[in-house]
Amino acid sequence: MKTDAYTKSVLTVIALCLVVLVLRGVDLVPRATAGAGTARQGIPTDRPIFVNNDGSINVRLQGIEGPLNVNVSAVGGNRVYGDKLPVQNK
């Protein structure tokens, strides 16, 4: 019995799809996942982090009394003027 080019191409496509399905479940490179427990700095990582509606996160600093000065005067050696940060395109 003689098989034509159409049958060979269809069987090749089916075989390739089966190979893709089999290799999909095999992890050739281990995946990076976040683990539970305590981080190196003593910050527990098994608690959820609550994010505000605007995307910011509330942070409480211990051992600091009064307001913390966070005025940025320069970024990477470039002065900051007003509300514009210097950006370099690479």
N, C-alpha and C positions, 0 to 999 in steps of 0.2 A: 504494500500500500504506500502510495506516494503522498507526503505531506507538502502542502504548498507554503509559500512565504507568509501568508496571512495567519495560518494556524501557528507557525513558529513564532511570529511576532506576538500574538495573543498569549501564548504560553510563556514567552519570555517576560511579558509585562506582569502576568500573574505570579511568576516566580520571584520577580523583583519586589513586588508588593508583599509577598510572604516573607522575604528576607527583611524588609523594612519593619514589618510587624514584629518579627522575632527580635531584631536588634533594638527595638524601641524599649524593651524591658531590661536590657543589659546595660549596666553602668560601667563603661570602660574607664571613665575618669570619675573618682569619688566626688560626690556633691558636697558643697559646703553648707552646713546647717547651723543654726544658732542653738546652743545648748542651754539648759536651765542650770541654775545654781548661783554661785557668787562670782562676780568678776574680780579681776586682780586688785582693783582699787577698793574693794569692799562694798561695791554697789550691788544690791541684789538684782539679778536679771530675771527672776521668775515672777515679778510683779508687772502688771500692765502699765504703760506710760500713757497718761491722759494728755491729749492734745486739745488746745482751745480751738474755737471755730475759725479763727484767722490763721491757724497753723502754728502758733507759738506754743511754747511749753513753759509753765511756771516752774521756777527754780528757787529753792531756799538754800542760801549759803549759811553754814554754821560757823561761828567764831568771828563773824564780821559784824561790827556794830555800826549803825548808821547807813546812809546810802553809799553805794559803791560807785565810784567815778568810772564810767565806761566811755569817755570821750575819745574818739579815734582821731588822731591828728595826721597819721601817715599810714599807708599800706604799701609794703614792699619798697620803702624809701621814697614813694611819691606822696606829696601832700594832698590832703583831702580838702576840697573847697565846697562849702555849703553841704548839700545833700548828695553830691555826686562822688562816686568812688572811681578811682582810676582803673581802667581795664585794658589789659594788653592782649591782643589777638596773636595767636601763634599759628 
